[in-house]
Amino acid sequence: MFKKAQEKTDAVSPVIGVILLVAVTVALVALATVIVFDIGSDVSDTADATVQLDGVDDPVGVQATVVRNENVAEFTLEDPEGNSETMSEVGETVTVDEGEEGTYTVVAELEDGSEEVLTSTDR
């Protein structure tokens, strides 16, 4: 007369359970590797600054003005002959006018001692 209702036992398949355990283990090993070997800590900063270059016609040269500076210790404006002028403060302006045509380059020396070419122009 009365039928006993069958009990349903819903569970995760053993195969899916093993796959999930392996995935969690791989993720933990990857995290431990990053922490133990300190991966990514040797990445250096890049220059976060803006320098405006304007041409000078008589004699031929370039004028550089620091517009924005977040992490640069010193800027160097170099002319084609190797002459240079340095600046470090926002609003500071230097001019290199040696009468030589060629490439004028602004090099930024970062606070950690590394150097990076910010911009260059041909005159």
N, CA, C and O atoms as CSV, one atom per row, in Angstrom:
chain,resi,resn,atom,element,x,y,z
A,1,MET,N,N,0.772,-1.164,0.000
A,1,MET,CA,C,0.000,0.000,0.000
A,1,MET,C,C,0.840,1.267,0.000
A,1,MET,O,O,0.742,2.103,-0.899
A,2,PHE,N,N,1.638,1.384,0.992
A,2,PHE,CA,C,2.521,2.547,1.017
A,2,PHE,C,C,3.858,2.165,0.415
A,2,PHE,O,O,4.458,1.144,0.753
A,3,LYS,N,N,4.292,3.003,-0.470
A,3,LYS,CA,C,5.606,2.779,-1.057
A,3,LYS,C,C,6.594,3.725,-0.398
A,3,LYS,O,O,6.335,4.911,-0.196
A,4,LYS,N,N,7.688,3.166,-0.087
A,4,LYS,CA,C,8.729,3.990,0.513
A,4,LYS,C,C,9.425,4.772,-0.610
A,4,LYS,O,O,9.871,4.209,-1.610
A,5,ALA,N,N,9.497,6.071,-0.404
A,5,ALA,CA,C,10.158,6.914,-1.405
A,5,ALA,C,C,11.654,6.619,-1.398
A,5,ALA,O,O,12.283,6.482,-0.348
A,6,GLN,N,N,12.186,6.528,-2.582
A,6,GLN,CA,C,13.617,6.265,-2.679
A,6,GLN,C,C,14.393,7.538,-2.312
A,6,GLN,O,O,14.046,8.648,-2.714
A,7,GLU,N,N,15.423,7.330,-1.559
A,7,GLU,CA,C,16.260,8.457,-1.187
A,7,GLU,C,C,17.203,8.780,-2.337
A,7,GLU,O,O,17.844,7.899,-2.910
A,8,LYS,N,N,17.269,10.078,-2.660
A,8,LYS,CA,C,18.187,10.492,-3.716
A,8,LYS,C,C,19.495,10.917,-3.066
A,8,LYS,O,O,19.502,11.649,-2.076
A,9,THR,N,N,20.561,10.465,-3.616
A,9,THR,CA,C,21.877,10.870,-3.119
A,9,THR,C,C,22.615,11.559,-4.264
A,9,THR,O,O,23.264,10.915,-5.089
A,10,ASP,N,N,22.496,12.890,-4.290
A,10,ASP,CA,C,23.210,13.664,-5.297
A,10,ASP,C,C,24.592,13.988,-4.749
A,10,ASP,O,O,24.733,14.540,-3.658
A,11,ALA,N,N,25.577,13.644,-5.508
A,11,ALA,CA,C,26.952,13.915,-5.099
A,11,ALA,C,C,27.773,14.219,-6.335
A,11,ALA,O,O,27.363,13.926,-7.458
A,12,VAL,N,N,28.924,14.803,-6.119
A,12,VAL,CA,C,29.833,15.110,-7.218
A,12,VAL,C,C,30.511,13.814,-7.638
A,12,VAL,O,O,30.937,13.008,-6.811
A,13,SER,N,N,30.594,13.649,-8.918
A,13,SER,CA,C,31.248,12.464,-9.451
A,13,SER,C,C,32.698,12.420,-8.973
A,13,SER,O,O,33.336,13.465,-8.852
A,14,PRO,N,N,33.222,11.237,-8.702
A,14,PRO,CA,C,34.618,11.136,-8.256
A,14,PRO,C,C,35.618,11.734,-9.251
A,14,PRO,O,O,36.651,12.264,-8.843
A,15,VAL,N,N,35.322,11.655,-10.535
A,15,VAL,CA,C,36.232,12.203,-11.548
A,15,VAL,C,C,36.287,13.727,-11.431
A,15,VAL,O,O,37.363,14.322,-11.488
A,16,ILE,N,N,35.130,14.347,-11.269
A,16,ILE,CA,C,35.091,15.801,-11.133
A,16,ILE,C,C,35.782,16.223,-9.836
A,16,ILE,O,O,36.470,17.243,-9.809
A,17,GLY,N,N,35.611,15.469,-8.788
A,17,GLY,CA,C,36.277,15.765,-7.531
A,17,GLY,C,C,37.787,15.730,-7.654
A,17,GLY,O,O,38.475,16.594,-7.109
A,18,VAL,N,N,38.314,14.738,-8.367
A,18,VAL,CA,C,39.761,14.631,-8.575
A,18,VAL,C,C,40.268,15.806,-9.411
A,18,VAL,O,O,41.326,16.362,-9.119
A,19,ILE,N,N,39.524,16.184,-10.442
A,19,ILE,CA,C,39.930,17.312,-11.294
A,19,ILE,C,C,39.978,18.599,-10.461
A,19,ILE,O,O,40.912,19.389,-10.595
A,20,LEU,N,N,38.994,18.805,-9.620
A,20,LEU,CA,C,38.995,20.001,-8.772
A,20,LEU,C,C,40.171,19.997,-7.801
A,20,LEU,O,O,40.794,21.037,-7.589
A,21,LEU,N,N,40.483,18.854,-7.211
A,21,LEU,CA,C,41.629,18.783,-6.300
A,21,LEU,C,C,42.942,19.082,-7.009
A,21,LEU,O,O,43.799,19.777,-6.464
A,22,VAL,N,N,43.105,18.561,-8.224
A,22,VAL,CA,C,44.326,18.824,-8.998
A,22,VAL,C,C,44.416,20.315,-9.339
A,22,VAL,O,O,45.492,20.904,-9.246
A,23,ALA,N,N,43.306,20.922,-9.730
A,23,ALA,CA,C,43.311,22.346,-10.087
A,23,ALA,C,C,43.686,23.206,-8.882
A,23,ALA,O,O,44.471,24.145,-9.015
A,24,VAL,N,N,43.144,22.903,-7.730
A,24,VAL,CA,C,43.471,23.660,-6.519
A,24,VAL,C,C,44.944,23.481,-6.157
A,24,VAL,O,O,45.603,24.438,-5.751
A,25,THR,N,N,45.453,22.279,-6.300
A,25,THR,CA,C,46.865,22.008,-6.002
A,25,THR,C,C,47.784,22.791,-6.935
A,25,THR,O,O,48.770,23.374,-6.485
A,26,VAL,N,N,47.473,22.809,-8.223
A,26,VAL,CA,C,48.292,23.549,-9.194
A,26,VAL,C,C,48.266,25.048,-8.869
A,26,VAL,O,O,49.301,25.711,-8.935
A,27,ALA,N,N,47.109,25.577,-8.523
A,27,ALA,CA,C,47.014,26.996,-8.184
A,27,ALA,C,C,47.840,27.318,-6.942
A,27,ALA,O,O,48.506,28.352,-6.900
A,28,LEU,N,N,47.809,26.464,-5.946
A,28,LEU,CA,C,48.598,26.693,-4.730
A,28,LEU,C,C,50.095,26.607,-5.000
A,28,LEU,O,O,50.870,27.388,-4.449
A,29,VAL,N,N,50.509,25.660,-5.846
A,29,VAL,CA,C,51.934,25.550,-6.194
A,29,VAL,C,C,52.396,26.794,-6.945
A,29,VAL,O,O,53.490,27.298,-6.691
A,30,ALA,N,N,51.568,27.298,-7.874
A,30,ALA,CA,C,51.932,28.517,-8.613
A,30,ALA,C,C,52.048,29.706,-7.664
A,30,ALA,O,O,52.983,30.497,-7.787
A,31,LEU,N,N,51.139,29.843,-6.743
A,31,LEU,CA,C,51.195,30.934,-5.770
A,31,LEU,C,C,52.427,30.823,-4.871
A,31,LEU,O,O,53.091,31.825,-4.604
A,32,ALA,N,N,52.732,29.623,-4.407
A,32,ALA,CA,C,53.911,29.418,-3.559
A,32,ALA,C,C,55.193,29.731,-4.329
A,32,ALA,O,O,56.132,30.290,-3.762
A,33,THR,N,N,55.242,29.377,-5.615
A,33,THR,CA,C,56.422,29.658,-6.437
A,33,THR,C,C,56.656,31.153,-6.559
A,33,THR,O,O,57.787,31.621,-6.431
A,34,VAL,N,N,55.591,31.905,-6.806
A,34,VAL,CA,C,55.715,33.358,-6.930
A,34,VAL,C,C,56.206,33.969,-5.623
A,34,VAL,O,O,57.044,34.870,-5.634
A,35,ILE,N,N,55.693,33.487,-4.510
A,35,ILE,CA,C,56.085,34.033,-3.215
A,35,ILE,C,C,57.521,33.654,-2.855
A,35,ILE,O,O,58.301,34.511,-2.440
A,36,VAL,N,N,57.871,32.386,-3.010
A,36,VAL,CA,C,59.196,31.904,-2.600
A,36,VAL,C,C,60.305,32.486,-3.466
A,36,VAL,O,O,61.328,32.929,-2.944
A,37,PHE,N,N,60.115,32.489,-4.785
A,37,PHE,CA,C,61.170,32.958,-5.683
A,37,PHE,C,C,61.068,34.449,-5.968
A,37,PHE,O,O,61.879,34.978,-6.728
A,38,ASP,N,N,60.107,35.138,-5.390
A,38,ASP,CA,C,59.956,36.576,-5.497
A,38,ASP,C,C,59.960,37.037,-6.953
A,38,ASP,O,O,60.661,37.982,-7.316
A,39,ILE,N,N,59.174,36.361,-7.771
A,39,ILE,CA,C,59.104,36.664,-9.192
A,39,ILE,C,C,58.435,38.024,-9.381
A,39,ILE,O,O,57.402,38.299,-8.770
A,40,GLY,N,N,59.015,38.864,-10.214
A,40,GLY,CA,C,58.438,40.161,-10.522
A,40,GLY,C,C,58.964,41.307,-9.684
A,40,GLY,O,O,58.585,42.454,-9.917
A,41,SER,N,N,59.823,41.034,-8.718
A,41,SER,CA,C,60.304,42.120,-7.869
A,41,SER,C,C,61.440,42.914,-8.508
A,41,SER,O,O,61.757,44.012,-8.050
A,42,ASP,N,N,62.059,42.373,-9.560
A,42,ASP,CA,C,63.186,43.060,-10.176
A,42,ASP,C,C,62.763,43.951,-11.346
A,42,ASP,O,O,63.616,44.400,-12.112
A,43,VAL,N,N,61.496,44.208,-11.494
A,43,VAL,CA,C,61.012,45.072,-12.547
A,43,VAL,C,C,61.284,46.519,-12.134
A,43,VAL,O,O,60.909,46.941,-11.040
A,44,SER,N,N,61.938,47.271,-13.017
A,44,SER,CA,C,62.274,48.651,-12.676
A,44,SER,C,C,61.174,49.597,-13.145
A,44,SER,O,O,60.402,49.284,-14.051
A,45,ASP,N,N,61.124,50.740,-12.515
A,45,ASP,CA,C,60.147,51.753,-12.893
A,45,ASP,C,C,60.564,52.405,-14.201
A,45,ASP,O,O,61.734,52.381,-14.580
A,46,THR,N,N,59.590,52.983,-14.878
A,46,THR,CA,C,59.889,53.775,-16.060
A,46,THR,C,C,59.717,55.241,-15.696
A,46,THR,O,O,59.066,55.580,-14.707
A,47,ALA,N,N,60.307,56.096,-16.504
A,47,ALA,CA,C,60.236,57.529,-16.244
A,47,ALA,C,C,58.801,58.010,-16.386
A,47,ALA,O,O,58.134,57.730,-17.382
A,48,ASP,N,N,58.341,58.729,-15.387
A,48,ASP,CA,C,57.005,59.315,-15.398
A,48,ASP,C,C,57.175,60.829,-15.410
A,48,ASP,O,O,57.033,61.496,-14.386
A,49,ALA,N,N,57.483,61.353,-16.593
A,49,ALA,CA,C,57.783,62.779,-16.717
A,49,ALA,C,C,57.487,63.251,-18.132
A,49,ALA,O,O,57.372,62.454,-19.063
A,50,THR,N,N,57.368,64.570,-18.271
A,50,THR,CA,C,57.134,65.169,-19.586
A,50,THR,C,C,58.130,66.303,-19.784
A,50,THR,O,O,58.293,67.163,-18.919
A,51,VAL,N,N,58.793,66.291,-20.939
A,51,VAL,CA,C,59.742,67.346,-21.297
A,51,VAL,C,C,59.337,67.883,-22.664
A,51,VAL,O,O,59.110,67.114,-23.598
A,52,GLN,N,N,59.248,69.201,-22.779
A,52,GLN,CA,C,58.891,69.840,-24.038
A,52,GLN,C,C,60.165,70.290,-24.740
A,52,GLN,O,O,61.006,70.963,-24.144
A,53,LEU,N,N,60.305,69.912,-26.017
A,53,LEU,CA,C,61.457,70.329,-26.825
A,53,LEU,C,C,61.009,71.361,-27.845
A,53,LEU,O,O,60.022,71.158,-28.552
A,54,ASP,N,N,61.740,72.474,-27.921
A,54,ASP,CA,C,61.471,73.520,-28.903
A,54,ASP,C,C,62.751,73.805,-29.663
A,54,ASP,O,O,63.833,73.843,-29.077
A,55,GLY,N,N,62.631,74.005,-30.960
A,55,GLY,CA,C,63.788,74.291,-31.780
A,55,GLY,C,C,64.252,75.731,-31.641
A,55,GLY,O,O,63.447,76.646,-31.465
A,56,VAL,N,N,65.560,75.916,-31.723
A,56,VAL,CA,C,66.184,77.237,-31.725
A,56,VAL,C,C,66.866,77.372,-33.080
A,56,VAL,O,O,67.598,76.475,-33.497
A,57,ASP,N,N,66.627,78.508,-33.786
A,57,ASP,CA,C,67.128,78.613,-35.152
A,57,ASP,C,C,68.481,79.293,-35.292
A,57,ASP,O,O,69.236,78.947,-36.201
A,58,ASP,N,N,68.814,80.230,-34.442
A,58,ASP,CA,C,70.063,80.953,-34.652
A,58,ASP,C,C,70.849,81.032,-33.356
A,58,ASP,O,O,70.500,81.871,-32.525
A,59,PRO,N,N,71.845,80.258,-33.117
A,59,PRO,CA,C,72.291,79.138,-33.945
A,59,PRO,C,C,71.376,77.931,-33.746
A,59,PRO,O,O,70.543,77.909,-32.840
A,60,VAL,N,N,71.543,76.937,-34.603
A,60,VAL,CA,C,70.691,75.745,-34.563
A,60,VAL,C,C,70.879,75.036,-33.230
A,60,VAL,O,O,72.007,74.800,-32.796
A,61,GLY,N,N,69.780,74.703,-32.592
A,61,GLY,CA,C,69.842,74.020,-31.311
A,61,GLY,C,C,68.453,73.665,-30.817
A,61,GLY,O,O,67.476,73.735,-31.561
A,62,VAL,N,N,68.381,73.284,-29.553
A,62,VAL,CA,C,67.118,72.868,-28.955
A,62,VAL,C,C,67.024,73.415,-27.541
A,62,VAL,O,O,68.017,73.484,-26.817
A,63,GLN,N,N,65.808,73.803,-27.160
A,63,GLN,CA,C,65.518,74.248,-25.804
A,63,GLN,C,C,64.564,73.221,-25.192
A,63,GLN,O,O,63.558,72.860,-25.803
A,64,ALA,N,N,64.885,72.752,-23.981
A,64,ALA,CA,C,64.065,71.757,-23.291
A,64,ALA,C,C,63.519,72.348,-22.001
A,64,ALA,O,O,64.230,73.030,-21.264
A,65,THR,N,N,62.238,72.073,-21.739
A,65,THR,CA,C,61.578,72.536,-20.519
A,65,THR,C,C,60.914,71.354,-19.839
A,65,THR,O,O,60.196,70.590,-20.484
A,66,VAL,N,N,61.146,71.192,-18.534
A,66,VAL,CA,C,60.496,70.124,-17.764
A,66,VAL,C,C,59.070,70.577,-17.466
A,66,VAL,O,O,58.860,71.585,-16.791
A,67,VAL,N,N,58.089,69.826,-17.974
A,67,VAL,CA,C,56.685,70.162,-17.778
A,67,VAL,C,C,56.116,69.414,-16.576
A,67,VAL,O,O,55.357,69.978,-15.788
A,68,ARG,N,N,56.490,68.130,-16.441
A,68,ARG,CA,C,55.976,67.303,-15.343
A,68,ARG,C,C,57.059,66.319,-14.949
A,68,ARG,O,O,57.763,65.782,-15.804
A,69,ASN,N,N,57.193,66.081,-13.639
A,69,ASN,CA,C,58.211,65.154,-13.148
A,69,ASN,C,C,57.686,64.435,-11.913
A,69,ASN,O,O,57.385,65.064,-10.899
A,70,GLU,N,N,57.577,63.113,-12.006
A,70,GLU,CA,C,57.094,62.316,-10.879
A,70,GLU,C,C,58.209,61.511,-10.208
A,70,GLU,O,O,58.238,61.402,-8.982
A,71,ASN,N,N,59.126,60.947,-11.000
A,71,ASN,CA,C,60.132,60.056,-10.401
A,71,ASN,C,C,61.513,60.160,-11.044
A,71,ASN,O,O,62.300,59.219,-10.949
A,72,VAL,N,N,61.823,61.265,-11.687
A,72,VAL,CA,C,63.117,61.418,-12.347
A,72,VAL,C,C,64.000,62.320,-11.488
A,72,VAL,O,O,63.577,63.394,-11.058
A,73,ALA,N,N,65.236,61.870,-11.244
A,73,ALA,CA,C,66.176,62.651,-10.435
A,73,ALA,C,C,66.799,63.784,-11.248
A,73,ALA,O,O,66.984,64.891,-10.742
A,74,GLU,N,N,67.125,63.496,-12.524
A,74,GLU,CA,C,67.809,64.502,-13.335
A,74,GLU,C,C,67.557,64.242,-14.813
A,74,GLU,O,O,67.519,63.092,-15.251
A,75,PHE,N,N,67.385,65.318,-15.580
A,75,PHE,CA,C,67.235,65.255,-17.028
A,75,PHE,C,C,68.512,65.787,-17.661
A,75,PHE,O,O,69.113,66.734,-17.153
A,76,THR,N,N,68.926,65.183,-18.767
A,76,THR,CA,C,70.099,65.667,-19.490
A,76,THR,C,C,69.718,65.870,-20.947
A,76,THR,O,O,69.248,64.940,-21.603
A,77,LEU,N,N,69.918,67.078,-21.455
A,77,LEU,CA,C,69.706,67.385,-22.869
A,77,LEU,C,C,71.057,67.313,-23.561
A,77,LEU,O,O,71.972,68.071,-23.240
A,78,GLU,N,N,71.174,66.385,-24.524
A,78,GLU,CA,C,72.448,66.171,-25.223
A,78,GLU,C,C,72.321,66.588,-26.681
A,78,GLU,O,O,71.297,66.345,-27.320
A,79,ASP,N,N,73.391,67.228,-27.209
A,79,ASP,CA,C,73.398,67.624,-28.617
A,79,ASP,C,C,74.191,66.599,-29.435
A,79,ASP,O,O,74.770,65.675,-28.864
A,80,PRO,N,N,74.224,66.753,-30.767
A,80,PRO,CA,C,74.917,65.768,-31.615
A,80,PRO,C,C,76.414,65.647,-31.350
A,80,PRO,O,O,77.001,64.603,-31.634
A,81,GLU,N,N,77.047,66.692,-30.810
A,81,GLU,CA,C,78.484,66.650,-30.548
A,81,GLU,C,C,78.821,66.093,-29.173
A,81,GLU,O,O,79.998,65.926,-28.853
A,82,GLY,N,N,77.812,65.800,-28.350
A,82,GLY,CA,C,78.054,65.256,-27.020
A,82,GLY,C,C,78.007,66.273,-25.909
A,82,GLY,O,O,78.173,65.916,-24.743
A,83,ASN,N,N,77.781,67.552,-26.241
A,83,ASN,CA,C,77.616,68.574,-25.205
A,83,ASN,C,C,76.273,68.350,-24.515
A,83,ASN,O,O,75.327,67.860,-25.132
A,84,SER,N,N,76.192,68.707,-23.246
A,84,SER,CA,C,74.936,68.459,-22.534
A,84,SER,C,C,74.675,69.524,-21.473
A,84,SER,O,O,75.586,70.199,-20.994
A,85,GLU,N,N,73.410,69.647,-21.131
A,85,GLU,CA,C,72.944,70.520,-20.053
A,85,GLU,C,C,71.999,69.693,-19.204
A,85,GLU,O,O,71.258,68.862,-19.729
A,86,THR,N,N,72.017,69.912,-17.886
A,86,THR,CA,C,71.150,69.141,-16.997
A,86,THR,C,C,70.096,70.031,-16.345
A,86,THR,O,O,70.276,71.240,-16.196
A,87,MET,N,N,68.996,69.398,-15.965
A,87,MET,CA,C,67.909,70.074,-15.267
A,87,MET,C,C,67.185,69.044,-14.412
A,87,MET,O,O,67.278,67.844,-14.674
A,88,SER,N,N,66.463,69.504,-13.391
A,88,SER,CA,C,65.790,68.554,-12.516
A,88,SER,C,C,64.437,69.028,-12.010
A,88,SER,O,O,63.615,68.202,-11.612
A,89,GLU,N,N,64.182,70.320,-12.015
A,89,GLU,CA,C,62.960,70.868,-11.438
A,89,GLU,C,C,61.909,71.144,-12.516
A,89,GLU,O,O,62.246,71.454,-13.659
A,90,VAL,N,N,60.649,71.030,-12.145
A,90,VAL,CA,C,59.556,71.371,-13.049
A,90,VAL,C,C,59.625,72.864,-13.352
A,90,VAL,O,O,59.775,73.687,-12.449
A,91,GLY,N,N,59.513,73.200,-14.630
A,91,GLY,CA,C,59.596,74.593,-15.056
A,91,GLY,C,C,60.995,75.018,-15.456
A,91,GLY,O,O,61.165,76.078,-16.058
A,92,GLU,N,N,61.996,74.218,-15.138
A,92,GLU,CA,C,63.381,74.561,-15.484
A,92,GLU,C,C,63.592,74.385,-16.987
A,92,GLU,O,O,63.086,73.436,-17.586
A,93,THR,N,N,64.342,75.306,-17.587
A,93,THR,CA,C,64.596,75.294,-19.020
A,93,THR,C,C,66.098,75.378,-19.269
A,93,THR,O,O,66.805,76.157,-18.630
A,94,VAL,N,N,66.578,74.553,-20.219
A,94,VAL,CA,C,67.976,74.626,-20.647
A,94,VAL,C,C,68.003,74.654,-22.172
A,94,VAL,O,O,67.077,74.190,-22.837
A,95,THR,N,N,69.096,75.212,-22.712
A,95,THR,CA,C,69.249,75.315,-24.159
A,95,THR,C,C,70.625,74.790,-24.551
A,95,THR,O,O,71.634,75.106,-23.921
A,96,VAL,N,N,70.639,73.987,-25.599
A,96,VAL,CA,C,71.896,73.533,-26.196
A,96,VAL,C,C,71.869,74.042,-27.627
A,96,VAL,O,O,71.056,73.599,-28.439
A,97,ASP,N,N,72.769,74.984,-27.933
A,97,ASP,CA,C,72.792,75.547,-29.285
A,97,ASP,C,C,74.232,75.672,-29.754
A,97,ASP,O,O,74.865,76.721,-29.632
A,98,GLU,N,N,74.719,74.584,-30.285
A,98,GLU,CA,C,76.111,74.542,-30.736
A,98,GLU,C,C,76.239,74.756,-32.240
A,98,GLU,O,O,77.346,74.691,-32.775
A,99,GLY,N,N,75.130,75.011,-32.931
A,99,GLY,CA,C,75.212,75.252,-34.360
A,99,GLY,C,C,75.307,73.986,-35.186
A,99,GLY,O,O,75.460,74.062,-36.405
A,100,GLU,N,N,75.222,72.829,-34.561
A,100,GLU,CA,C,75.308,71.568,-35.287
A,100,GLU,C,C,73.922,70.998,-35.541
A,100,GLU,O,O,73.063,71.015,-34.660
A,101,GLU,N,N,73.709,70.495,-36.750
A,101,GLU,CA,C,72.464,69.810,-37.045
A,101,GLU,C,C,72.634,68.339,-36.706
A,101,GLU,O,O,73.712,67.773,-36.883
A,102,GLY,N,N,71.581,67.735,-36.227
A,102,GLY,CA,C,71.632,66.321,-35.856
A,102,GLY,C,C,70.534,65.996,-34.858
A,102,GLY,O,O,69.524,66.695,-34.778
A,103,THR,N,N,70.741,64.934,-34.102
A,103,THR,CA,C,69.743,64.469,-33.147
A,103,THR,C,C,70.037,64.990,-31.749
A,103,THR,O,O,71.131,64.795,-31.217
A,104,TYR,N,N,69.055,65.648,-31.164
A,104,TYR,CA,C,69.125,66.137,-29.794
A,104,TYR,C,C,68.275,65.196,-28.935
A,104,TYR,O,O,67.146,64.875,-29.306
A,105,THR,N,N,68.800,64.758,-27.810
A,105,THR,CA,C,68.155,63.732,-27.003
A,105,THR,C,C,68.017,64.191,-25.558
A,105,THR,O,O,68.911,64.834,-25.008
A,106,VAL,N,N,66.860,63.845,-24.939
A,106,VAL,CA,C,66.660,64.090,-23.512
A,106,VAL,C,C,66.708,62.730,-22.816
A,106,VAL,O,O,65.901,61.845,-23.102
A,107,VAL,N,N,67.665,62.579,-21.900
A,107,VAL,CA,C,67.845,61.344,-21.141
A,107,VAL,C,C,67.417,61.606,-19.700
A,107,VAL,O,O,67.805,62.605,-19.095
A,108,ALA,N,N,66.614,60.694,-19.162
A,108,ALA,CA,C,66.156,60.818,-17.777
A,108,ALA,C,C,66.916,59.834,-16.908
A,108,ALA,O,O,66.985,58.645,-17.221
A,109,GLU,N,N,67.484,60.326,-15.821
A,109,GLU,CA,C,68.113,59.452,-14.834
A,109,GLU,C,C,67.119,59.270,-13.696
A,109,GLU,O,O,66.781,60.224,-12.995
A,110,LEU,N,N,66.654,58.034,-13.518
A,110,LEU,CA,C,65.654,57.742,-12.500
A,110,LEU,C,C,66.277,57.714,-11.120
A,110,LEU,O,O,67.499,57.684,-10.975
A,111,GLU,N,N,65.426,57.724,-10.110
A,111,GLU,CA,C,65.890,57.750,-8.730
A,111,GLU,C,C,66.662,56.490,-8.354
A,111,GLU,O,O,67.476,56.523,-7.432
A,112,ASP,N,N,66.419,55.361,-9.063
A,112,ASP,CA,C,67.151,54.123,-8.772
A,112,ASP,C,C,68.475,54.043,-9.526
A,112,ASP,O,O,69.177,53.037,-9.423
A,113,GLY,N,N,68.833,55.095,-10.290
A,113,GLY,CA,C,70.112,55.140,-10.986
A,113,GLY,C,C,70.055,54.700,-12.440
A,113,GLY,O,O,71.029,54.894,-13.168
A,114,SER,N,N,68.954,54.116,-12.888
A,114,SER,CA,C,68.849,53.691,-14.281
A,114,SER,C,C,68.553,54.895,-15.174
A,114,SER,O,O,68.041,55.915,-14.713
A,115,GLU,N,N,68.884,54.759,-16.460
A,115,GLU,CA,C,68.677,55.840,-17.414
A,115,GLU,C,C,67.716,55.402,-18.497
A,115,GLU,O,O,67.653,54.226,-18.858
A,116,GLU,N,N,66.960,56.374,-19.016
A,116,GLU,CA,C,65.982,56.094,-20.044
A,116,GLU,C,C,65.899,57.296,-20.966
A,116,GLU,O,O,65.859,58.434,-20.498
A,117,VAL,N,N,65.871,57.056,-22.285
A,117,VAL,CA,C,65.706,58.142,-23.253
A,117,VAL,C,C,64.245,58.536,-23.272
A,117,VAL,O,O,63.379,57.718,-23.584
A,118,LEU,N,N,63.964,59.798,-22.935
A,118,LEU,CA,C,62.582,60.274,-22.930
A,118,LEU,C,C,62.101,60.665,-24.309
A,118,LEU,O,O,61.048,60.216,-24.763
A,119,THR,N,N,62.874,61.500,-24.970
A,119,THR,CA,C,62.483,61.971,-26.285
A,119,THR,C,C,63.722,62.444,-27.047
A,119,THR,O,O,64.773,62.707,-26.463
A,120,SER,N,N,63.569,62.543,-28.339
A,120,SER,CA,C,64.651,63.089,-29.167
A,120,SER,C,C,64.048,63.760,-30.383
A,120,SER,O,O,62.914,63.477,-30.768
A,121,THR,N,N,64.816,64.649,-30.982
A,121,THR,CA,C,64.349,65.358,-32.169
A,121,THR,C,C,65.547,65.626,-33.091
A,121,THR,O,O,66.679,65.782,-32.632
A,122,ASP,N,N,65.279,65.673,-34.364
A,122,ASP,CA,C,66.311,66.005,-35.353
A,122,ASP,C,C,66.189,67.471,-35.711
A,122,ASP,O,O,65.093,67.971,-35.962
A,123,ARG,N,N,67.332,68.163,-35.732
A,123,ARG,CA,C,67.368,69.586,-36.098
A,123,ARG,C,C,68.411,69.780,-37.151
A,123,ARG,O,O,68.620,70.901,-37.614
